[in-house]
Amino acid sequence: MPADAAGGDRDWVALAQKYLTENDYPSAAYAAREATQRQGNNAETWSLRAQANLGLGRLDDALYEARQAAEIEPGNSGYLFNLAQVQESSGQWEAAIASYEMVARLDPGSPGGKLGVANVLLQNERAEEALRVTDELSRRFPKDRTVGYYHGWALVGRAEQVPRVKGDGSYVVTSEAEMQTMWDLLNRAKAATGDSDVREAVRHVEVYLEKIARRRVNVPFGNPIGYFVVVLFGLLIGFSAMGSGSGGGFLFGLLCLGAVAAMCAAAWVPGWKVNARVQGRLVR
């Protein structure tokens, strides 16, 4: 019991609200329970109890209480939002999305409901769907910083879903088109928000893209040593033929040097092409 919980004439609703703002969930739960006992079947007190128990991690109790509040006043977007939060915390993803969608219909002038939908989608690695939601919100609420925050995360999440080759929590870029699409999404994320966490996530992906854009030696086929022996042999033959003094020898030498140049170009490639070659060998 809170230290000042004695007495029957207290405003238990106000006390519960006060304790919630202070994140004092045990005291908030006690005050909300007292309020419910005194006021009966009241949507506000049920919702306060749900918020307190959510803070305490008592999700089963919070879910029951949030539903009570929403059923008593089904047109109240605030009570429905609380229910959606409890459903989200309980891992009831589709139910949470449905509740957040209803919040958005009840209160179309606020982005809260749709932001809840986007947050659930992002938690479930459905960044493409989340981006559709935040794209719309960013057009409707261009100056809302919270919208910008979620829009930034949706863009980062979508960027990380671009590569077709994925592993357990990882990905591998294997084409220039994938890399360019990711850069475009990351630049949009930086424009959407200045939030430090989003910027850090963007930079993490940028470091990877910068790495795979750098060129390195990687032979497209065969043994690397054998490949470069062929290159050196081609250089020797080419220069020898060009110095033979005959027109045919000069032309043959040019062809040899052209082939060597093509082999060198094929072995000096960006990291994404190395990845593509590795993945191609794995598939075969």
N, C-alpha and C positions, 0 to 999 in steps of 0.2 A: 504494500500500500504506500502511496506517496506520503511524504511527511506531513503535508497539509491537507490530507484527504478526509479528515473528520468533519462531521456536520452534514446535515441534510439539506441545507438551503444553498449550497454552492451551485454555481453555474457549471455543471459537469461538462457540458458541451464546449464551453469556452476553455475549460481546463484541458480537455482532451486535445483541442486544437492547439493550445499553447504548447503542450508537451510534444505534439507531433512536429511543430516547427523547431523544437529543440532536439529532435531525434531521441527523446526520452520515451522509447516505445513501451516499456513496462508500465510507467505511470500513465501514458496515453491509453493503454489497454484497460487499466483499472478505471480511469475516469470515463471512458466511453461505455464500459460495462455498467457503471453506476448510472450514467445518463439513460441507457436503454431501459434499465429497471424502473427508473422514475418516469420516463416518457412513453414507455410501451413500444409498440411496433412502429418505430420511427425510422424513415429512410436515412436521415442525417446521422443518427447515432449508430445505425448498422454500418454505414460507410466509414465512420470514424473507427469503429472496432476493426473493420477490414484493413484499414491503413495501418493501424497499430500492430495487428497480427502479421501483416505482410512484413513490417519492419522487424518483427521478432522471428520471422521465418516459419511461422505457423501457417503454412499455405492452405491446408485443408480448412481450418477455421476461417481464414481470410476469404477463401473462395465462397464458402457458405454465406458469410456476412455480406460480401460484395453483391452476391446474387439477390439477397434479401432486399438490399437498398435499391437495386436496379429494378426489381419486380414491383416494389411499392411505388416508385416514381420512374416508369419506363421512358419518359420523355426528358429526363434530366441527364444531360451529356456528361456532367461531372461524375455522377455515380456510375454511369456506364464506362467512363474512362478508368475509374478505379477498378472496376471489374476486369477490364481489358488488361490492366497492369498485373493483376493477380493471375489471370490466365496465362499471360506471358511468362511470369516468374515460375509458374507451375509446368511450363513446357507444353501447354495446350495451344499450340501455334495457330491452328486454323480457327479455333474459337476466339482467340485474341484478335486475329485479323478481322473476323466478322464483327466483333464488338467495336474495334477501332473504326471500321467502316461506318458503323451506325453512328458513332460519335461525329464523324465527318459529315454525315447527312443531317444530323441534328444541329450542328454548329458549323455551317459552311464558311463562315467568316474567319474561322481560326484554323491554322494548319495542324493543330495538335493531333487530331484523329488520323490524318494521313501520315504524319510523321511516325505515329505508332505503328502503322502498317509497314512503313519503310524500315523501321528498326527491327521488326520481327523478320522481315524478308532478309535483311542483312545478316541477322544471326543464323539464318538457315542457308547461307551461301546462295541466295537467290538475288544476286546483285543486279542482274538485268531487269528483273521486275521492279526492284527497289528504285532503280534509276528512272524507270518510266514514271514512278510516283513522284520522285523528287524533281524531275524535269518539269512536271506540271506545277508543282509547288513553287519552284524557283521563278516561274513565269508569273504566278499569281501573287507571290510575296517576295519580290526581288530584294527587299531591304531587310528581311527577317534573318537575323544571324543564326538562329537555330536551324532554319531551313537550309541556309548555306552550309552549316556544319554537316547535316545529314546528306546533303547533295554531294559534298566533298567525299564523304565516306563511300557513297554509292558509286561515284566515279572511280575511286581507287579500287573498290571491289570489282567493278566491271572490267577495269584494265587488267586485273590479275586473272580474269576468266577468259581473256582473248586467246591465249595460246591453246592450240588444239591438243598439244601433248601435255598431259597432267599426270602427276603422281599423287602420293598421299600427302596432301597439304603443300605440294610444290608444283611448279610448271616449268616448261622449257620452250623458249621462243625459237622457232625454226624457219621463220621467213621475215623478209624485210617489211612485208605488209602488216604482219602481226606487230612488229616493233613500232611502226609508224602509228598504227591505231592506238597502241598503248600510250605513246607519247602524247597524242591528241587528247586522250582521256585524262592523263595526268596534268596536262596544262589547264584543262578545264577545271580540274579539282583545285588547283592552286588559285585559280581565278574565283572559285566559288566561296572560299573561306580562308582566313588567315590563321585558323586554329593550329596550334603547335603540334598536336597529335596527328592531325591529318597531314600536315606538312612533313612530319617525320616519316609517315607511311609512304607518302609520295616519293620522298628522297630515297627510301629503301628500294623502291622499284626502279627509280632512275639510275641508281648505282649499278644495278644488274643490267639495265639496258645499255648504259655506257660501256660496261665490260664486254658485252656481246657485240657491240658495234666495232670494237677494235679488231684490227686484222692480225692474223697469226699464220704461221706455216702449218698447213694441213693438207696432205696429199689426198686426192680424190679416190685413188684406188691403189692397190698393191702395197708392197713393203716400202716404207719411206726411204730406206737406204738405196734400194734398187731403183726407186723413182729418181733420186738425185744422181745416181750413176748414169742413168739414161740421159738426164739433162746435161751432165758434163760431157758425155760421149757425143751428144748432139751438137754441143758447142764446138767440140774439137773437129768433128766432121764438117760442120758448117763453115768454120773459118778456113779450114784446109781447102775445101772445095772452092771457096771464093778466091783463094790465093792461087788457084791452079793456072789462071791465065786464060782459060777457055770460057766462052760464053755460056755453054751448057753447065760447066762446073760452077760458074758464078750464080746461075739461076738455082741450081741444086743447093748451093750453100745458103742462099736466101731462104729457100723453103725449109731447110733444116733449122735455121735460126728462128724462123717464124714459128715452127713447131715447138722449139724450146721456149720461146716467149709465151706461147699459149699454155705450156705446161707450168711455167713459173706463175702465170696469172691464176691458173687453176689451183695452185698450192698456196697462194697468198690471199686468204679470204677472211671475211668478218666472222666473229664467233657464232652468229646465228646460222651461218652456212655450215660451220663445223657441226653444230647441233643437228642440223638437218641431215647431214651425212651419217652421223652416228645413229640417229633414229631410223634412217633408211636401212642401215645394216642390221639393226635390231629387228626390223619388220621382216627383212628377208631371212 
